Amino acid sequence: MSFMDAVKTCLSKYVDFSGRARRSEYWFFYLFTFLVGIVGAIIDGVLGTGFFNLIATLAFLLPSIAAGVRRLHDTDRSGWWFLIILVPIVGAIVLLVFFVMDGTKGENRFGPDPKGGNEAEVFS
């Protein structure tokens, strides 16, 4: 999945917590939100406000959570595992490990394999 495809998919599934998200979809969207945050911080630094970064954070909060839940679904875990982030330090490490793991092959209880059998794609 390309960078633009990942961004389009995550924004079109703004609050869709069902289905599965492959690694490239999740991490490209994470990169996009990170870059938007940097741009917002630069604009805020130039203008001396905190408005743009706050708006960007609020705008991407729900789609980021939804993409994370769909990523957990790809590893055959319930979206409730996302709440482990509330455990200081350890929770973030566990969630990071879940996010970098390869998804389950074939269909699982959350839907069909988003890779669609294309094993040769890079950063899938």
Backbone atoms as SQL, in Angstrom:
CREATE TABLE atoms (id INTEGER PRIMARY KEY, chain TEXT, resi INTEGER, resn TEXT, atom TEXT, x REAL, y REAL, z REAL);
INSERT INTO atoms VALUES
  (1, 'A', 1, 'MET', 'N', 0.849, -1.172, 0.000),
  (2, 'A', 1, 'MET', 'CA', 0.000, 0.000, 0.000),
  (3, 'A', 1, 'MET', 'C', 0.892, 1.231, 0.000),
  (4, 'A', 2, 'SER', 'N', 0.588, 2.173, -0.863),
  (5, 'A', 2, 'SER', 'CA', 1.395, 3.382, -0.954),
  (6, 'A', 2, 'SER', 'C', 1.006, 4.375, 0.147),
  (7, 'A', 3, 'PHE', 'N', 1.834, 5.392, 0.296),
  (8, 'A', 3, 'PHE', 'CA', 1.603, 6.427, 1.302),
  (9, 'A', 3, 'PHE', 'C', 0.247, 7.091, 1.105),
  (10, 'A', 4, 'MET', 'N', -0.035, 7.527, -0.120),
  (11, 'A', 4, 'MET', 'CA', -1.300, 8.221, -0.394),
  (12, 'A', 4, 'MET', 'C', -2.504, 7.289, -0.238),
  (13, 'A', 5, 'ASP', 'N', -2.365, 6.032, -0.639),
  (14, 'A', 5, 'ASP', 'CA', -3.455, 5.071, -0.462),
  (15, 'A', 5, 'ASP', 'C', -3.772, 4.871, 1.017),
  (16, 'A', 6, 'ALA', 'N', -2.735, 4.810, 1.835),
  (17, 'A', 6, 'ALA', 'CA', -2.930, 4.623, 3.272),
  (18, 'A', 6, 'ALA', 'C', -3.651, 5.817, 3.880),
  (19, 'A', 7, 'VAL', 'N', -3.243, 7.019, 3.496),
  (20, 'A', 7, 'VAL', 'CA', -3.880, 8.223, 4.027),
  (21, 'A', 7, 'VAL', 'C', -5.337, 8.285, 3.584),
  (22, 'A', 8, 'LYS', 'N', -5.588, 8.020, 2.305),
  (23, 'A', 8, 'LYS', 'CA', -6.966, 8.043, 1.794),
  (24, 'A', 8, 'LYS', 'C', -7.828, 6.997, 2.499),
  (25, 'A', 9, 'THR', 'N', -7.285, 5.811, 2.692),
  (26, 'A', 9, 'THR', 'CA', -8.044, 4.747, 3.347),
  (27, 'A', 9, 'THR', 'C', -8.388, 5.121, 4.777),
  (28, 'A', 10, 'CYS', 'N', -7.411, 5.603, 5.524),
  (29, 'A', 10, 'CYS', 'CA', -7.659, 5.930, 6.930),
  (30, 'A', 10, 'CYS', 'C', -8.605, 7.116, 7.077),
  (31, 'A', 11, 'LEU', 'N', -8.493, 8.105, 6.189),
  (32, 'A', 11, 'LEU', 'CA', -9.400, 9.242, 6.283),
  (33, 'A', 11, 'LEU', 'C', -10.802, 8.887, 5.796),
  (34, 'A', 12, 'SER', 'N', -10.909, 7.952, 4.862),
  (35, 'A', 12, 'SER', 'CA', -12.246, 7.539, 4.405),
  (36, 'A', 12, 'SER', 'C', -12.923, 6.639, 5.441),
  (37, 'A', 13, 'LYS', 'N', -12.120, 6.000, 6.281),
  (38, 'A', 13, 'LYS', 'CA', -12.657, 5.184, 7.380),
  (39, 'A', 13, 'LYS', 'C', -12.453, 5.952, 8.683),
  (40, 'A', 14, 'TYR', 'N', -12.907, 7.196, 8.713),
  (41, 'A', 14, 'TYR', 'CA', -12.606, 8.142, 9.793),
  (42, 'A', 14, 'TYR', 'C', -12.821, 7.549, 11.179),
  (43, 'A', 15, 'VAL', 'N', -13.967, 6.948, 11.414),
  (44, 'A', 15, 'VAL', 'CA', -14.240, 6.322, 12.719),
  (45, 'A', 15, 'VAL', 'C', -14.731, 4.888, 12.530),
  (46, 'A', 16, 'ASP', 'N', -14.191, 4.201, 11.541),
  (47, 'A', 16, 'ASP', 'CA', -14.565, 2.816, 11.270),
  (48, 'A', 16, 'ASP', 'C', -13.607, 1.897, 12.026),
  (49, 'A', 17, 'PHE', 'N', -14.113, 1.279, 13.077),
  (50, 'A', 17, 'PHE', 'CA', -13.288, 0.418, 13.918),
  (51, 'A', 17, 'PHE', 'C', -13.376, -1.046, 13.505),
  (52, 'A', 18, 'SER', 'N', -14.086, -1.340, 12.425),
  (53, 'A', 18, 'SER', 'CA', -14.231, -2.730, 11.990),
  (54, 'A', 18, 'SER', 'C', -13.270, -3.019, 10.844),
  (55, 'A', 19, 'GLY', 'N', -12.948, -4.286, 10.686),
  (56, 'A', 19, 'GLY', 'CA', -12.043, -4.690, 9.625),
  (57, 'A', 19, 'GLY', 'C', -10.603, -4.770, 10.095),
  (58, 'A', 20, 'ARG', 'N', -9.715, -4.841, 9.120),
  (59, 'A', 20, 'ARG', 'CA', -8.293, -5.019, 9.413),
  (60, 'A', 20, 'ARG', 'C', -7.476, -3.975, 8.664),
  (61, 'A', 21, 'ALA', 'N', -6.338, -3.605, 9.237),
  (62, 'A', 21, 'ALA', 'CA', -5.416, -2.667, 8.604),
  (63, 'A', 21, 'ALA', 'C', -4.032, -3.287, 8.583),
  (64, 'A', 22, 'ARG', 'N', -3.433, -3.351, 7.408),
  (65, 'A', 22, 'ARG', 'CA', -2.090, -3.913, 7.314),
  (66, 'A', 22, 'ARG', 'C', -1.070, -2.931, 7.873),
  (67, 'A', 23, 'ARG', 'N', 0.132, -3.410, 8.074),
  (68, 'A', 23, 'ARG', 'CA', 1.171, -2.574, 8.676),
  (69, 'A', 23, 'ARG', 'C', 1.426, -1.305, 7.890),
  (70, 'A', 24, 'SER', 'N', 1.514, -1.420, 6.568),
  (71, 'A', 24, 'SER', 'CA', 1.817, -0.232, 5.765),
  (72, 'A', 24, 'SER', 'C', 0.725, 0.818, 5.917),
  (73, 'A', 25, 'GLU', 'N', -0.523, 0.400, 5.973),
  (74, 'A', 25, 'GLU', 'CA', -1.618, 1.361, 6.148),
  (75, 'A', 25, 'GLU', 'C', -1.462, 2.113, 7.466),
  (76, 'A', 26, 'TYR', 'N', -1.231, 1.378, 8.535),
  (77, 'A', 26, 'TYR', 'CA', -1.111, 2.001, 9.852),
  (78, 'A', 26, 'TYR', 'C', 0.098, 2.932, 9.930),
  (79, 'A', 27, 'TRP', 'N', 1.267, 2.444, 9.531),
  (80, 'A', 27, 'TRP', 'CA', 2.484, 3.224, 9.715),
  (81, 'A', 27, 'TRP', 'C', 2.585, 4.409, 8.761),
  (82, 'A', 28, 'PHE', 'N', 2.072, 4.281, 7.547),
  (83, 'A', 28, 'PHE', 'CA', 2.044, 5.434, 6.645),
  (84, 'A', 28, 'PHE', 'C', 1.089, 6.502, 7.171),
  (85, 'A', 29, 'PHE', 'N', -0.041, 6.087, 7.735),
  (86, 'A', 29, 'PHE', 'CA', -0.955, 7.070, 8.311),
  (87, 'A', 29, 'PHE', 'C', -0.339, 7.712, 9.547),
  (88, 'A', 30, 'TYR', 'N', 0.369, 6.928, 10.340),
  (89, 'A', 30, 'TYR', 'CA', 1.068, 7.480, 11.500),
  (90, 'A', 30, 'TYR', 'C', 2.101, 8.519, 11.046),
  (91, 'A', 31, 'LEU', 'N', 2.856, 8.215, 9.990),
  (92, 'A', 31, 'LEU', 'CA', 3.827, 9.159, 9.445),
  (93, 'A', 31, 'LEU', 'C', 3.130, 10.433, 8.974),
  (94, 'A', 32, 'PHE', 'N', 1.998, 10.289, 8.303),
  (95, 'A', 32, 'PHE', 'CA', 1.237, 11.444, 7.837),
  (96, 'A', 32, 'PHE', 'C', 0.818, 12.336, 9.003),
  (97, 'A', 33, 'THR', 'N', 0.267, 11.740, 10.059),
  (98, 'A', 33, 'THR', 'CA', -0.165, 12.543, 11.203),
  (99, 'A', 33, 'THR', 'C', 1.029, 13.201, 11.899),
  (100, 'A', 34, 'PHE', 'N', 2.163, 12.513, 11.920),
  (101, 'A', 34, 'PHE', 'CA', 3.381, 13.088, 12.497),
  (102, 'A', 34, 'PHE', 'C', 3.829, 14.308, 11.697),
  (103, 'A', 35, 'LEU', 'N', 3.818, 14.187, 10.375),
  (104, 'A', 35, 'LEU', 'CA', 4.233, 15.299, 9.516),
  (105, 'A', 35, 'LEU', 'C', 3.270, 16.477, 9.627),
  (106, 'A', 36, 'VAL', 'N', 1.973, 16.198, 9.706),
  (107, 'A', 36, 'VAL', 'CA', 0.984, 17.266, 9.887),
  (108, 'A', 36, 'VAL', 'C', 1.211, 17.954, 11.234),
  (109, 'A', 37, 'GLY', 'N', 1.554, 17.191, 12.248),
  (110, 'A', 37, 'GLY', 'CA', 1.858, 17.766, 13.557),
  (111, 'A', 37, 'GLY', 'C', 3.071, 18.674, 13.520),
  (112, 'A', 38, 'ILE', 'N', 4.091, 18.276, 12.767),
  (113, 'A', 38, 'ILE', 'CA', 5.293, 19.124, 12.632),
  (114, 'A', 38, 'ILE', 'C', 4.938, 20.420, 11.927),
  (115, 'A', 39, 'VAL', 'N', 4.171, 20.327, 10.848),
  (116, 'A', 39, 'VAL', 'CA', 3.762, 21.540, 10.126),
  (117, 'A', 39, 'VAL', 'C', 2.938, 22.445, 11.044),
  (118, 'A', 40, 'GLY', 'N', 2.016, 21.839, 11.807),
  (119, 'A', 40, 'GLY', 'CA', 1.215, 22.619, 12.752),
  (120, 'A', 40, 'GLY', 'C', 2.071, 23.296, 13.802),
  (121, 'A', 41, 'ALA', 'N', 3.083, 22.593, 14.292),
  (122, 'A', 41, 'ALA', 'CA', 3.988, 23.174, 15.295),
  (123, 'A', 41, 'ALA', 'C', 4.808, 24.320, 14.704),
  (124, 'A', 42, 'ILE', 'N', 5.228, 24.182, 13.457),
  (125, 'A', 42, 'ILE', 'CA', 5.986, 25.261, 12.802),
  (126, 'A', 42, 'ILE', 'C', 5.102, 26.493, 12.624),
  (127, 'A', 43, 'ILE', 'N', 3.878, 26.272, 12.159),
  (128, 'A', 43, 'ILE', 'CA', 2.953, 27.401, 11.987),
  (129, 'A', 43, 'ILE', 'C', 2.677, 28.067, 13.331),
  (130, 'A', 44, 'ASP', 'N', 2.472, 27.267, 14.365),
  (131, 'A', 44, 'ASP', 'CA', 2.249, 27.825, 15.698),
  (132, 'A', 44, 'ASP', 'C', 3.469, 28.583, 16.203),
  (133, 'A', 45, 'GLY', 'N', 4.665, 28.076, 15.902),
  (134, 'A', 45, 'GLY', 'CA', 5.881, 28.761, 16.316),
  (135, 'A', 45, 'GLY', 'C', 6.039, 30.109, 15.638),
  (136, 'A', 46, 'VAL', 'N', 5.695, 30.171, 14.369),
  (137, 'A', 46, 'VAL', 'CA', 5.802, 31.423, 13.621),
  (138, 'A', 46, 'VAL', 'C', 4.762, 32.428, 14.113),
  (139, 'A', 47, 'LEU', 'N', 3.536, 31.950, 14.334),
  (140, 'A', 47, 'LEU', 'CA', 2.453, 32.837, 14.753),
  (141, 'A', 47, 'LEU', 'C', 2.389, 33.051, 16.263),
  (142, 'A', 48, 'GLY', 'N', 3.078, 32.219, 17.014),
  (143, 'A', 48, 'GLY', 'CA', 3.068, 32.345, 18.471),
  (144, 'A', 48, 'GLY', 'C', 1.774, 31.866, 19.114),
  (145, 'A', 49, 'THR', 'N', 1.115, 30.893, 18.478),
  (146, 'A', 49, 'THR', 'CA', -0.128, 30.352, 19.023),
  (147, 'A', 49, 'THR', 'C', 0.023, 28.847, 19.233),
  (148, 'A', 50, 'GLY', 'N', -1.000, 28.227, 19.755),
  (149, 'A', 50, 'GLY', 'CA', -1.038, 26.776, 19.882),
  (150, 'A', 50, 'GLY', 'C', -2.247, 26.219, 19.167),
  (151, 'A', 51, 'PHE', 'N', -2.875, 27.063, 18.372),
  (152, 'A', 51, 'PHE', 'CA', -4.145, 26.738, 17.745),
  (153, 'A', 51, 'PHE', 'C', -4.033, 25.653, 16.677),
  (154, 'A', 52, 'PHE', 'N', -3.085, 25.768, 15.755),
  (155, 'A', 52, 'PHE', 'CA', -3.003, 24.853, 14.620),
  (156, 'A', 52, 'PHE', 'C', -2.623, 23.434, 15.040),
  (157, 'A', 53, 'ASN', 'N', -1.702, 23.312, 15.947),
  (158, 'A', 53, 'ASN', 'CA', -1.308, 21.990, 16.425),
  (159, 'A', 53, 'ASN', 'C', -2.466, 21.331, 17.190),
  (160, 'A', 54, 'LEU', 'N', -3.213, 22.117, 17.957),
  (161, 'A', 54, 'LEU', 'CA', -4.371, 21.593, 18.674),
  (162, 'A', 54, 'LEU', 'C', -5.434, 21.096, 17.703),
  (163, 'A', 55, 'ILE', 'N', -5.711, 21.865, 16.666),
  (164, 'A', 55, 'ILE', 'CA', -6.704, 21.478, 15.663),
  (165, 'A', 55, 'ILE', 'C', -6.264, 20.199, 14.955),
  (166, 'A', 56, 'ALA', 'N', -4.987, 20.112, 14.581),
  (167, 'A', 56, 'ALA', 'CA', -4.477, 18.914, 13.902),
  (168, 'A', 56, 'ALA', 'C', -4.583, 17.693, 14.807),
  (169, 'A', 57, 'THR', 'N', -4.239, 17.850, 16.070),
  (170, 'A', 57, 'THR', 'CA', -4.321, 16.741, 17.016),
  (171, 'A', 57, 'THR', 'C', -5.756, 16.260, 17.175),
  (172, 'A', 58, 'LEU', 'N', -6.670, 17.178, 17.331),
  (173, 'A', 58, 'LEU', 'CA', -8.079, 16.799, 17.495),
  (174, 'A', 58, 'LEU', 'C', -8.649, 16.195, 16.215),
  (175, 'A', 59, 'ALA', 'N', -8.238, 16.701, 15.065),
  (176, 'A', 59, 'ALA', 'CA', -8.761, 16.198, 13.794),
  (177, 'A', 59, 'ALA', 'C', -8.318, 14.762, 13.526),
  (178, 'A', 60, 'PHE', 'N', -7.118, 14.407, 13.947),
  (179, 'A', 60, 'PHE', 'CA', -6.588, 13.081, 13.653),
  (180, 'A', 60, 'PHE', 'C', -6.666, 12.115, 14.828),
  (181, 'A', 61, 'LEU', 'N', -7.263, 12.512, 15.931),
  (182, 'A', 61, 'LEU', 'CA', -7.357, 11.637, 17.093),
  (183, 'A', 61, 'LEU', 'C', -8.204, 10.394, 16.811),
  (184, 'A', 62, 'LEU', 'N', -9.425, 10.579, 16.354),
  (185, 'A', 62, 'LEU', 'CA', -10.302, 9.431, 16.100),
  (186, 'A', 62, 'LEU', 'C', -9.816, 8.537, 14.965),
  (187, 'A', 63, 'PRO', 'N', -9.385, 9.090, 13.814),
  (188, 'A', 63, 'PRO', 'CA', -8.894, 8.174, 12.781),
  (189, 'A', 63, 'PRO', 'C', -7.633, 7.424, 13.196),
  (190, 'A', 64, 'SER', 'N', -6.813, 8.022, 14.049),
  (191, 'A', 64, 'SER', 'CA', -5.611, 7.325, 14.523),
  (192, 'A', 64, 'SER', 'C', -5.982, 6.160, 15.433),
  (193, 'A', 65, 'ILE', 'N', -6.949, 6.377, 16.308),
  (194, 'A', 65, 'ILE', 'CA', -7.404, 5.290, 17.179),
  (195, 'A', 65, 'ILE', 'C', -8.049, 4.193, 16.343),
  (196, 'A', 66, 'ALA', 'N', -8.873, 4.589, 15.360),
  (197, 'A', 66, 'ALA', 'CA', -9.538, 3.602, 14.504),
  (198, 'A', 66, 'ALA', 'C', -8.521, 2.777, 13.722),
  (199, 'A', 67, 'ALA', 'N', -7.484, 3.425, 13.185),
  (200, 'A', 67, 'ALA', 'CA', -6.443, 2.694, 12.454),
  (201, 'A', 67, 'ALA', 'C', -5.696, 1.747, 13.392),
  (202, 'A', 68, 'GLY', 'N', -5.449, 2.183, 14.632),
  (203, 'A', 68, 'GLY', 'CA', -4.793, 1.315, 15.603),
  (204, 'A', 68, 'GLY', 'C', -5.637, 0.099, 15.959),
  (205, 'A', 69, 'VAL', 'N', -6.925, 0.304, 16.116),
  (206, 'A', 69, 'VAL', 'CA', -7.824, -0.818, 16.420),
  (207, 'A', 69, 'VAL', 'C', -7.863, -1.783, 15.241),
  (208, 'A', 70, 'ARG', 'N', -7.951, -1.257, 14.011),
  (209, 'A', 70, 'ARG', 'CA', -7.945, -2.133, 12.839),
  (210, 'A', 70, 'ARG', 'C', -6.616, -2.869, 12.710),
  (211, 'A', 71, 'ARG', 'N', -5.522, -2.219, 13.118),
  (212, 'A', 71, 'ARG', 'CA', -4.205, -2.882, 13.103),
  (213, 'A', 71, 'ARG', 'C', -4.188, -4.038, 14.098),
  (214, 'A', 72, 'LEU', 'N', -4.763, -3.824, 15.282),
  (215, 'A', 72, 'LEU', 'CA', -4.856, -4.899, 16.264),
  (216, 'A', 72, 'LEU', 'C', -5.712, -6.039, 15.733),
  (217, 'A', 73, 'HIS', 'N', -6.784, -5.701, 15.017),
  (218, 'A', 73, 'HIS', 'CA', -7.628, -6.738, 14.415),
  (219, 'A', 73, 'HIS', 'C', -6.823, -7.579, 13.433),
  (220, 'A', 74, 'ASP', 'N', -5.892, -6.970, 12.711),
  (221, 'A', 74, 'ASP', 'CA', -5.086, -7.726, 11.753),
  (222, 'A', 74, 'ASP', 'C', -4.206, -8.756, 12.450),
  (223, 'A', 75, 'THR', 'N', -3.833, -8.480, 13.695),
  (224, 'A', 75, 'THR', 'CA', -3.038, -9.440, 14.465),
  (225, 'A', 75, 'THR', 'C', -3.936, -10.367, 15.285),
  (226, 'A', 76, 'ASP', 'N', -5.237, -10.359, 14.986),
  (227, 'A', 76, 'ASP', 'CA', -6.244, -11.201, 15.632),
  (228, 'A', 76, 'ASP', 'C', -6.395, -10.887, 17.117),
  (229, 'A', 77, 'ARG', 'N', -6.329, -9.593, 17.447),
  (230, 'A', 77, 'ARG', 'CA', -6.553, -9.140, 18.814),
  (231, 'A', 77, 'ARG', 'C', -7.750, -8.195, 18.832),
  (232, 'A', 78, 'SER', 'N', -8.450, -8.192, 19.928),
  (233, 'A', 78, 'SER', 'CA', -9.582, -7.290, 20.094),
  (234, 'A', 78, 'SER', 'C', -9.082, -5.848, 20.142),
  (235, 'A', 79, 'GLY', 'N', -9.927, -4.929, 19.710),
  (236, 'A', 79, 'GLY', 'CA', -9.585, -3.513, 19.768),
  (237, 'A', 79, 'GLY', 'C', -9.443, -2.999, 21.182),
  (238, 'A', 80, 'TRP', 'N', -10.003, -3.722, 22.134),
  (239, 'A', 80, 'TRP', 'CA', -9.879, -3.325, 23.535),
  (240, 'A', 80, 'TRP', 'C', -8.430, -3.355, 24.015),
  (241, 'A', 81, 'TRP', 'N', -7.570, -4.096, 23.307),
  (242, 'A', 81, 'TRP', 'CA', -6.152, -4.102, 23.651),
  (243, 'A', 81, 'TRP', 'C', -5.537, -2.710, 23.510),
  (244, 'A', 82, 'PHE', 'N', -6.171, -1.848, 22.743),
  (245, 'A', 82, 'PHE', 'CA', -5.652, -0.483, 22.575),
  (246, 'A', 82, 'PHE', 'C', -5.576, 0.250, 23.912),
  (247, 'A', 83, 'LEU', 'N', -6.444, -0.114, 24.840),
  (248, 'A', 83, 'LEU', 'CA', -6.456, 0.537, 26.154),
  (249, 'A', 83, 'LEU', 'C', -5.217, 0.234, 26.986),
  (250, 'A', 84, 'ILE', 'N', -4.411, -0.722, 26.545),
  (251, 'A', 84, 'ILE', 'CA', -3.178, -1.018, 27.287),
  (252, 'A', 84, 'ILE', 'C', -2.221, 0.174, 27.264),
  (253, 'A', 85, 'ILE', 'N', -2.457, 1.105, 26.350),
  (254, 'A', 85, 'ILE', 'CA', -1.639, 2.320, 26.286),
  (255, 'A', 85, 'ILE', 'C', -1.757, 3.127, 27.586),
  (256, 'A', 86, 'LEU', 'N', -2.813, 2.894, 28.356),
  (257, 'A', 86, 'LEU', 'CA', -3.019, 3.614, 29.613),
  (258, 'A', 86, 'LEU', 'C', -2.070, 3.151, 30.716),
  (259, 'A', 87, 'VAL', 'N', -1.435, 1.992, 30.534),
  (260, 'A', 87, 'VAL', 'CA', -0.443, 1.512, 31.500),
  (261, 'A', 87, 'VAL', 'C', 0.870, 2.222, 31.192),
  (262, 'A', 88, 'PRO', 'N', 1.404, 2.977, 32.145),
  (263, 'A', 88, 'PRO', 'CA', 2.610, 3.755, 31.862),
  (264, 'A', 88, 'PRO', 'C', 3.776, 2.891, 31.365),
  (265, 'A', 89, 'ILE', 'N', 4.470, 3.352, 30.384),
  (266, 'A', 89, 'ILE', 'CA', 5.668, 2.803, 29.745),
  (267, 'A', 89, 'ILE', 'C', 5.438, 1.408, 29.165),
  (268, 'A', 90, 'VAL', 'N', 5.095, 0.445, 30.000),
  (269, 'A', 90, 'VAL', 'CA', 4.931, -0.937, 29.549),
  (270, 'A', 90, 'VAL', 'C', 3.823, -1.047, 28.507),
  (271, 'A', 91, 'GLY', 'N', 2.722, -0.334, 28.714),
  (272, 'A', 91, 'GLY', 'CA', 1.608, -0.388, 27.787),
  (273, 'A', 91, 'GLY', 'C', 1.989, 0.074, 26.396),
  (274, 'A', 92, 'ALA', 'N', 2.757, 1.148, 26.307),
  (275, 'A', 92, 'ALA', 'CA', 3.192, 1.659, 25.011),
  (276, 'A', 92, 'ALA', 'C', 4.125, 0.667, 24.319),
  (277, 'A', 93, 'ILE', 'N', 4.982, 0.015, 25.071),
  (278, 'A', 93, 'ILE', 'CA', 5.909, -0.961, 24.493),
  (279, 'A', 93, 'ILE', 'C', 5.142, -2.170, 23.963),
  (280, 'A', 94, 'VAL', 'N', 4.193, -2.674, 24.746),
  (281, 'A', 94, 'VAL', 'CA', 3.392, -3.826, 24.320),
  (282, 'A', 94, 'VAL', 'C', 2.603, -3.475, 23.072),
  (283, 'A', 95, 'LEU', 'N', 1.987, -2.303, 23.053),
  (284, 'A', 95, 'LEU', 'CA', 1.205, -1.890, 21.888),
  (285, 'A', 95, 'LEU', 'C', 2.095, -1.732, 20.658),
  (286, 'A', 96, 'LEU', 'N', 3.285, -1.194, 20.827),
  (287, 'A', 96, 'LEU', 'CA', 4.224, -1.072, 19.713),
  (288, 'A', 96, 'LEU', 'C', 4.579, -2.446, 19.150),
  (289, 'A', 97, 'VAL', 'N', 4.817, -3.405, 20.018),
  (290, 'A', 97, 'VAL', 'CA', 5.122, -4.768, 19.570),
  (291, 'A', 97, 'VAL', 'C', 3.952, -5.340, 18.773),
  (292, 'A', 98, 'PHE', 'N', 2.733, -5.137, 19.259),
  (293, 'A', 98, 'PHE', 'CA', 1.558, -5.618, 18.525),
  (294, 'A', 98, 'PHE', 'C', 1.451, -4.958, 17.153),
  (295, 'A', 99, 'PHE', 'N', 1.750, -3.661, 17.081),
  (296, 'A', 99, 'PHE', 'CA', 1.629, -2.931, 15.816),
  (297, 'A', 99, 'PHE', 'C', 2.672, -3.344, 14.786),
  (298, 'A', 100, 'VAL', 'N', 3.851, -3.783, 15.215),
  (299, 'A', 100, 'VAL', 'CA', 4.892, -4.162, 14.253),
  (300, 'A', 100, 'VAL', 'C', 4.827, -5.639, 13.870),
  (301, 'A', 101, 'MET', 'N', 4.014, -6.414, 14.577),
  (302, 'A', 101, 'MET', 'CA', 3.871, -7.833, 14.245),
  (303, 'A', 101, 'MET', 'C', 3.162, -7.990, 12.904),
  (304, 'A', 102, 'ASP', 'N', 3.491, -9.078, 12.216),
  (305, 'A', 102, 'ASP', 'CA', 2.801, -9.397, 10.976),
  (306, 'A', 102, 'ASP', 'C', 1.374, -9.823, 11.302),
  (307, 'A', 103, 'GLY', 'N', 0.448, -9.481, 10.429),
  (308, 'A', 103, 'GLY', 'CA', -0.942, -9.868, 10.617),
  (309, 'A', 103, 'GLY', 'C', -1.124, -11.355, 10.395),
  (310, 'A', 104, 'THR', 'N', -2.266, -11.868, 10.834),
  (311, 'A', 104, 'THR', 'CA', -2.551, -13.278, 10.630),
  (312, 'A', 104, 'THR', 'C', -2.779, -13.549, 9.150),
  (313, 'A', 105, 'LYS', 'N', -2.309, -14.666, 8.706),
  (314, 'A', 105, 'LYS', 'CA', -2.471, -15.069, 7.302),
  (315, 'A', 105, 'LYS', 'C', -3.916, -15.506, 7.075),
  (316, 'A', 106, 'GLY', 'N', -4.467, -15.118, 5.955),
  (317, 'A', 106, 'GLY', 'CA', -5.825, -15.517, 5.619),
  (318, 'A', 106, 'GLY', 'C', -6.854, -14.787, 6.458),
  (319, 'A', 107, 'GLU', 'N', -8.062, -15.271, 6.389),
  (320, 'A', 107, 'GLU', 'CA', -9.165, -14.638, 7.097),
  (321, 'A', 107, 'GLU', 'C', -9.093, -14.939, 8.587),
  (322, 'A', 108, 'ASN', 'N', -9.431, -13.954, 9.404),
  (323, 'A', 108, 'ASN', 'CA', -9.573, -14.185, 10.839),
  (324, 'A', 108, 'ASN', 'C', -10.956, -13.680, 11.261),
  (325, 'A', 109, 'ARG', 'N', -11.226, -13.629, 12.540),
  (326, 'A', 109, 'ARG', 'CA', -12.568, -13.277, 13.015),
  (327, 'A', 109, 'ARG', 'C', -12.950, -11.825, 12.718),
  (328, 'A', 110, 'PHE', 'N', -11.999, -11.007, 12.279),
  (329, 'A', 110, 'PHE', 'CA', -12.274, -9.599, 11.994),
  (330, 'A', 110, 'PHE', 'C', -12.399, -9.308, 10.499),
  (331, 'A', 111, 'GLY', 'N', -12.189, -10.311, 9.668),
  (332, 'A', 111, 'GLY', 'CA', -12.381, -10.113, 8.243),
  (333, 'A', 111, 'GLY', 'C', -11.303, -10.770, 7.408),
  (334, 'A', 112, 'PRO', 'N', -11.368, -10.540, 6.089),
  (335, 'A', 112, 'PRO', 'CA', -10.388, -11.141, 5.181),
  (336, 'A', 112, 'PRO', 'C', -9.010, -10.497, 5.321),
  (337, 'A', 113, 'ASP', 'N', -8.017, -11.208, 4.857),
  (338, 'A', 113, 'ASP', 'CA', -6.643, -10.725, 4.884),
  (339, 'A', 113, 'ASP', 'C', -6.520, -9.492, 3.991),
  (340, 'A', 114, 'PRO', 'N', -6.098, -8.331, 4.537),
  (341, 'A', 114, 'PRO', 'CA', -5.994, -7.126, 3.715),
  (342, 'A', 114, 'PRO', 'C', -4.878, -7.206, 2.672),
  (343, 'A', 115, 'LYS', 'N', -3.940, -8.127, 2.859),
  (344, 'A', 115, 'LYS', 'CA', -2.879, -8.289, 1.858),
  (345, 'A', 115, 'LYS', 'C', -3.406, -8.948, 0.599),
  (346, 'A', 116, 'GLY', 'N', -4.441, -9.694, 0.715),
  (347, 'A', 116, 'GLY', 'CA', -5.030, -10.348, -0.438),
  (348, 'A', 116, 'GLY', 'C', -4.140, -11.362, -1.096),
  (349, 'A', 117, 'GLY', 'N', -3.201, -11.927, -0.342),
  (350, 'A', 117, 'GLY', 'CA', -2.332, -12.965, -0.882),
  (351, 'A', 117, 'GLY', 'C', -1.095, -12.458, -1.604),
  (352, 'A', 118, 'ASN', 'N', -0.890, -11.143, -1.648),
  (353, 'A', 118, 'ASN', 'CA', 0.281, -10.581, -2.316),
  (354, 'A', 118, 'ASN', 'C', 1.446, -10.557, -1.334),
  (355, 'A', 119, 'GLU', 'N', 2.208, -11.638, -1.300),
  (356, 'A', 119, 'GLU', 'CA', 3.295, -11.790, -0.331),
  (357, 'A', 119, 'GLU', 'C', 4.538, -11.007, -0.712),
  (358, 'A', 120, 'ALA', 'N', 4.671, -10.601, -1.982),
  (359, 'A', 120, 'ALA', 'CA', 5.902, -9.980, -2.462),
  (360, 'A', 120, 'ALA', 'C', 5.964, -8.489, -2.213),
  (361, 'A', 121, 'GLU', 'N', 4.881, -7.862, -1.746),
  (362, 'A', 121, 'GLU', 'CA', 4.891, -6.420, -1.591),
  (363, 'A', 121, 'GLU', 'C', 5.817, -6.008, -0.438),
  (364, 'A', 122, 'VAL', 'N', 6.569, -4.968, -0.657),
  (365, 'A', 122, 'VAL', 'CA', 7.520, -4.473, 0.334),
  (366, 'A', 122, 'VAL', 'C', 6.768, -3.678, 1.390),
  (367, 'A', 123, 'PHE', 'N', 7.228, -3.808, 2.650),
  (368, 'A', 123, 'PHE', 'CA', 6.683, -3.079, 3.808),
  (369, 'A', 123, 'PHE', 'C', 5.187, -3.343, 3.943),
  (370, 'A', 124, 'SER', 'N', 4.836, -4.596, 3.873),
  (371, 'A', 124, 'SER', 'CA', 3.417, -4.948, 3.990),
  (372, 'A', 124, 'SER', 'C', 3.112, -5.302, 5.359);
